[in-house]
Amino acid sequence: MSAPAQPPVPSTAEPTARDRRRWAQYLVNERAEAQVYRVLAGRREGEERDILQALADAEGRHEAHWLGLLGGEPKRLPAPDVGTRVLGWMAKRFGSIFVLALAQNAEGRSPYDDDPFATTTMAADEKIHHEVVRGLAARGRRRLSGTFRAAVFGANDGLVSNLALVLGIGATGVAPGFVLFSGVAGLLAGALSMGAGEFVSVRSQRELLAATEPNNYADAALPHLDLDANELALVYRARGMSADEAIVSARAVIGAAQEAADGSEPYRRPAEVVEAHEVVGSDWGAAGSSFLFFASGAIIPVLPWIFGLTGVWAVVLALFLVGVALLSTGAMVGLLSGGPPLRRAVRQLVIGFGAAAITYALGLLFGVSMG
């Protein structure tokens, strides 16, 4: 059952034309946000679909509040603000994880706390919406496998390491052909190293998790255990049960095993609830994506030399291309982490160019000392 629409907040101040324009802007923004949630709901099923539809309904209640203050549908309405329009555009074209991450940030910037014409319930709703969207976005983040993680960070590593390499080598004053050779060698060496490292890392993690899972190693011995004196309770205590719970569980399992041994049906141990582990993805998938995405990042700083540019123009173009790529990967990391995309993008750019500047300075120093 939906909550009743909140009445307009009494205000001692007479609403001005500016207030009415602000209400109209709120109105169109609420409508646009509700449409975003409806579009996302249309792509989901089950509980997530219901949650998104409920968010859309809540935005509709807020819309009704501003419509009431305006005295009905205005003849002219402004366009939704830029952020809301971007959300709507992305909702129709991209995966829900990116849209929800942006919506999470948008819900956290609600103006209703400081607006005297917004109800306290509406302001509270926006805070709750922020947490709801955070929870939905977190589901999507958890579904991202190690393969995707390796792809994003592999590309970033390729960008930074190979830019630093070609600028450092180029600063020594060597021939452009040697810079190109160094960049290609750095690409292959780095991509192979990243792929191999990711394979070993994911395979080792999967093996470690597999070693912690309960198995049926001792099931055949269960019917022969003494019901009153046995070590099966110790198994359950080792898995975190209390002593009393472990004894009760052990007696139940042994009793069921002994009854099954007397009949025709083989004993099947009841499924146990085990702690859910992080999904680490495929080792070969993670290695392959890490190799490919490192290579796709590492090729960008080398492109100017591949197409025959040399000297300052090659360096400027390399910096521009890598800068755009760093801003893109930084913004993507920001979206996935729920942080401000612009701040993460700038941070990524500063770190990448900082590393390149250090190696370029070392290359200059080395070139002078060799000269």
matplotlib code that plots the C-alpha trace (Angstrom):
import matplotlib.pyplot as plt

x = [0.0, 1.5, 1.9, -0.5, 0.8, 2.3, 0.5, 2.4, 4.6, 3.2, 5.6, 5.5, 7.0, 4.9, 6.1, 7.9, 8.2, 11.7, 10.1, 7.6, 10.4, 12.3, 9.2, 8.7, 12.3, 11.8, 8.7, 10.4, 13.4, 11.2, 9.4, 12.6, 14.1, 10.9, 11.3, 14.9, 13.8, 11.0, 13.4, 15.8, 12.9, 11.9, 15.3, 15.2, 13.1, 11.9, 12.8, 15.1, 12.3, 9.9, 12.3, 13.0, 9.3, 8.7, 11.4, 9.6, 6.3, 8.0, 9.3, 5.7, 4.6, 7.2, 6.0, 2.5, 3.7, 5.2, 2.3, 0.0, 2.1, 2.0, -1.7, -1.8, 0.2, 2.0, 1.6, 5.4, 7.9, 11.8, 13.9, 15.3, 18.7, 21.8, 22.5, 19.0, 19.0, 22.4, 20.9, 17.9, 20.1, 22.4, 19.4, 18.3, 21.7, 24.0, 24.0, 22.2, 25.4, 26.6, 23.2, 22.6, 26.1, 25.3, 21.8, 23.4, 25.4, 22.4, 20.2, 22.9, 22.7, 19.0, 18.2, 15.1, 17.0, 17.3, 14.1, 11.4, 8.6, 9.8, 8.3, 10.6, 9.2, 10.4, 13.9, 13.9, 12.7, 15.7, 18.1, 16.5, 16.5, 20.2, 20.7, 18.3, 20.1, 23.5, 22.2, 21.1, 24.4, 26.3, 24.5, 25.7, 29.2, 29.3, 28.2, 31.2, 33.7, 37.5, 37.6, 36.1, 38.3, 41.4, 40.2, 39.8, 43.0, 45.0, 44.2, 45.2, 48.5, 49.3, 48.6, 50.8, 53.7, 54.1, 53.7, 56.4, 58.6, 58.4, 58.8, 61.7, 63.4, 62.6, 64.1, 67.5, 67.7, 67.7, 66.4, 62.5, 62.8, 64.3, 61.5, 59.0, 60.8, 60.9, 57.2, 56.3, 58.6, 57.1, 53.7, 54.4, 56.4, 53.9, 50.9, 52.5, 53.5, 50.0, 48.3, 50.5, 50.2, 46.4, 46.2, 48.4, 46.5, 43.0, 43.9, 45.6, 42.5, 40.2, 42.3, 42.4, 38.6, 38.1, 40.3, 38.0, 34.8, 33.2, 33.4, 32.2, 35.5, 34.3, 30.7, 31.3, 32.4, 29.4, 27.2, 29.9, 30.4, 29.3, 26.2, 27.2, 31.0, 32.3, 34.4, 31.9, 30.9, 34.4, 34.0, 31.1, 32.8, 35.8, 33.4, 32.1, 29.2, 28.9, 29.6, 25.9, 24.9, 27.7, 26.6, 23.0, 24.0, 26.4, 23.8, 21.3, 23.7, 24.9, 21.4, 20.3, 23.4, 22.7, 19.1, 20.1, 22.7, 19.9, 17.8, 18.1, 18.7, 22.3, 23.0, 23.0, 24.3, 22.0, 23.3, 25.2, 25.1, 28.7, 30.0, 29.6, 32.9, 33.8, 33.2, 36.7, 35.9, 37.7, 41.5, 41.9, 39.3, 41.0, 44.4, 43.1, 41.3, 44.2, 46.6, 44.3, 43.4, 46.9, 47.9, 45.0, 46.2, 49.9, 49.4, 48.0, 51.3, 53.0, 50.5, 52.3, 55.6, 53.7, 52.3, 55.6, 55.5, 58.7, 60.0, 57.7, 54.6, 54.8, 55.1, 52.2, 49.9, 50.9, 50.1, 46.8, 45.7, 46.8, 45.2, 41.8, 42.1, 43.2, 40.2, 37.9, 39.3, 39.3, 35.7, 34.8, 36.5, 34.7, 31.3, 31.9, 33.1, 30.2, 32.6, 32.5, 33.6, 35.2, 37.4, 38.5, 39.2, 41.4, 43.2, 43.9, 45.2, 47.5, 49.0, 49.6, 51.2, 53.2, 54.7, 55.5, 57.0, 59.4, 60.6, 60.9, 63.1, 65.2, 65.5, 66.7, 69.2, 70.5, 70.7, 72.7, 75.1, 75.7, 76.2]
y = [0.0, 3.3, 6.2, 9.1, 12.1, 14.7, 18.1, 21.2, 22.5, 25.7, 28.6, 32.1, 33.5, 34.1, 31.9, 33.9, 33.4, 32.0, 29.5, 28.3, 27.9, 25.8, 23.7, 23.1, 22.0, 19.6, 18.3, 17.4, 16.0, 13.7, 12.5, 11.9, 9.9, 7.8, 7.0, 5.9, 3.5, 2.2, 1.6, -0.3, -2.3, -3.4, -5.1, -6.9, -9.7, -10.7, -8.7, -6.2, -5.4, -4.8, -2.6, -0.4, -0.1, 1.0, 3.6, 4.9, 5.1, 7.0, 9.6, 9.8, 10.8, 13.6, 14.7, 15.0, 17.2, 19.8, 19.5, 20.4, 23.4, 24.6, 24.3, 21.8, 21.1, 24.2, 25.3, 25.4, 23.2, 23.3, 20.4, 18.1, 19.0, 17.7, 15.0, 13.5, 13.6, 11.8, 9.1, 8.7, 8.4, 5.9, 3.8, 3.1, 2.2, 0.8, -1.8, -1.1, -1.2, 2.1, 3.8, 2.7, 4.0, 7.4, 7.3, 6.6, 9.8, 11.8, 10.6, 11.7, 15.3, 15.9, 19.6, 18.8, 19.1, 22.9, 23.6, 25.1, 23.8, 20.2, 18.0, 16.3, 13.0, 13.7, 14.6, 11.4, 9.5, 10.7, 9.5, 6.1, 6.0, 6.6, 3.5, 1.5, 2.4, 1.7, -1.8, -2.5, -1.2, -3.3, -6.4, -5.5, -4.9, -8.3, -9.9, -8.4, -11.2, -11.1, -11.1, -7.6, -6.4, -7.6, -5.9, -2.4, -2.4, -4.2, -1.4, 1.2, -0.5, -0.8, 2.9, 4.2, 1.7, 2.0, 5.8, 6.0, 3.6, 5.4, 8.8, 7.7, 6.0, 8.9, 11.5, 9.9, 11.1, 7.7, 7.2, 7.1, 3.5, 2.5, 4.2, 2.2, -1.0, -0.3, 0.4, -2.8, -4.8, -3.2, -4.0, -7.7, -8.1, -6.4, -8.2, -11.6, -10.8, -9.5, -12.5, -15.0, -13.2, -13.0, -16.7, -17.8, -15.4, -16.6, -20.2, -20.1, -18.3, -20.9, -23.7, -22.1, -21.7, -25.3, -26.5, -24.8, -26.3, -29.3, -32.5, -36.1, -37.6, -39.3, -40.0, -43.7, -44.0, -42.3, -45.4, -47.1, -44.4, -44.8, -42.8, -41.7, -41.6, -40.1, -37.3, -36.0, -33.4, -32.1, -31.6, -29.3, -27.5, -26.9, -25.3, -22.8, -24.6, -24.5, -27.8, -28.5, -27.7, -29.9, -32.9, -32.6, -32.2, -35.2, -37.5, -36.5, -37.2, -40.5, -41.7, -40.8, -42.6, -45.8, -45.9, -45.5, -48.2, -50.7, -49.8, -49.9, -46.2, -44.9, -42.3, -38.8, -36.2, -33.2, -30.1, -27.8, -24.1, -22.9, -19.4, -17.7, -16.9, -14.1, -15.0, -14.9, -15.8, -18.1, -18.3, -18.5, -15.8, -13.5, -14.2, -13.7, -10.4, -9.1, -9.8, -8.2, -5.2, -4.5, -4.7, -2.4, 0.2, -0.2, 0.3, 3.8, 5.5, 3.9, 4.9, 8.2, 6.4, 3.6, 6.3, 7.9, 10.9, 11.8, 14.4, 16.8, 16.0, 12.3, 13.1, 15.6, 13.2, 10.3, 12.4, 13.5, 10.0, 8.5, 11.4, 10.7, 7.0, 7.6, 9.9, 7.2, 4.4, 6.6, 7.6, 3.9, 2.9, 5.8, 4.6, 1.0, 2.0, 4.5, 7.4, 10.7, 9.8, 13.2, 13.0, 9.5, 10.4, 13.4, 11.3, 8.6, 11.3, 12.9, 9.5, 8.4, 11.6, 11.8, 8.4, 9.4, 12.7, 11.0, 8.5, 11.3, 13.3, 10.3, 9.7, 13.3, 13.0, 9.7, 11.1, 14.1, 11.9, 9.7, 12.7]
z = [0.0, -1.0, 1.4, 0.9, -0.9, 1.4, 1.6, 0.6, 3.4, 4.9, 4.4, 5.9, 2.7, -0.4, -3.3, -5.9, -9.6, -8.9, -6.5, -9.1, -11.7, -9.2, -8.5, -12.2, -12.5, -9.6, -11.3, -14.6, -12.8, -10.7, -13.9, -15.7, -12.7, -12.4, -16.1, -15.6, -12.9, -15.1, -18.0, -15.7, -14.2, -17.6, -18.0, -14.7, -13.2, -9.8, -6.7, -8.5, -10.9, -8.0, -6.1, -9.2, -9.9, -6.2, -6.6, -9.7, -7.8, -5.0, -7.5, -8.7, -5.2, -5.2, -8.6, -7.2, -4.4, -6.8, -9.2, -6.2, -5.3, -9.0, -9.0, -11.9, -15.0, -16.1, -19.7, -20.2, -18.4, -18.5, -19.7, -17.0, -15.8, -17.6, -15.0, -15.2, -19.0, -19.1, -16.8, -19.1, -22.1, -20.5, -19.1, -22.7, -24.0, -21.3, -18.5, -15.3, -13.2, -14.7, -14.5, -10.9, -9.9, -11.4, -9.9, -6.5, -6.7, -7.9, -5.1, -2.6, -3.9, -3.2, -2.7, -0.6, 2.8, 2.3, 0.4, 2.7, 0.3, 0.4, 3.1, 5.6, 4.4, 0.9, 2.1, 4.1, 1.0, -1.0, 1.6, 1.7, -2.1, -2.0, 0.1, -2.0, -5.2, -3.4, -2.5, -6.1, -7.5, -5.0, -6.3, -9.8, -8.6, -6.9, -10.1, -11.9, -12.3, -11.9, -15.7, -15.8, -13.0, -14.8, -18.0, -16.5, -14.4, -17.1, -19.6, -17.1, -16.3, -20.0, -20.5, -17.6, -17.9, -21.7, -21.7, -19.0, -21.0, -24.4, -22.9, -20.8, -23.7, -26.1, -23.7, -23.9, -27.5, -29.2, -32.8, -33.2, -34.5, -31.1, -29.3, -31.4, -30.7, -27.0, -26.9, -28.8, -26.6, -23.5, -24.7, -25.2, -22.1, -19.9, -21.5, -21.0, -17.5, -16.6, -18.2, -16.5, -13.1, -13.4, -14.3, -11.3, -9.0, -9.9, -10.1, -6.7, -5.2, -6.7, -5.3, -1.9, -1.8, -3.0, -0.2, 2.3, 1.0, 2.9, 0.9, 1.0, 1.8, 5.1, 4.0, 3.6, 7.2, 8.7, 9.1, 11.1, 13.7, 17.3, 17.8, 21.3, 20.9, 17.7, 16.3, 13.8, 16.3, 16.2, 12.4, 13.0, 15.9, 13.6, 11.1, 13.8, 15.6, 19.3, 21.2, 21.9, 18.3, 16.9, 19.0, 17.9, 14.2, 14.5, 16.0, 13.4, 10.5, 11.9, 12.6, 9.1, 7.6, 9.7, 8.6, 5.0, 5.3, 6.3, 3.3, -0.5, -0.9, -0.6, 2.0, 0.8, 3.3, 3.7, 2.0, 4.4, 4.5, 3.8, 3.7, 0.3, -1.3, -3.6, -7.2, -8.7, -12.3, -14.7, -14.5, -18.3, -18.8, -16.4, -18.0, -21.5, -20.7, -18.7, -21.6, -24.2, -22.2, -21.1, -24.7, -25.8, -23.2, -24.0, -27.7, -27.3, -26.3, -29.2, -31.9, -32.9, -33.6, -35.5, -37.8, -38.4, -36.1, -34.2, -31.7, -29.9, -32.0, -31.2, -27.5, -27.5, -29.4, -27.1, -24.0, -25.5, -26.4, -23.1, -21.2, -22.8, -22.0, -18.4, -17.8, -19.3, -17.2, -14.1, -14.6, -15.1, -11.8, -10.1, -11.4, -10.3, -6.9, -6.4, -6.1, -8.1, -11.6, -12.4, -9.2, -10.0, -13.6, -12.6, -10.0, -12.6, -15.0, -12.3, -11.3, -14.8, -16.0, -12.8, -13.4, -17.0, -15.9, -13.5, -16.2, -18.7, -16.3, -15.7, -19.4, -19.9, -17.1, -18.5, -22.0, -20.8, -18.8, -21.8, -24.1]

ax = plt.figure().add_subplot(projection="3d")
ax.plot(x, y, z, "-o")
ax.set_aspect("equal")
plt.show()
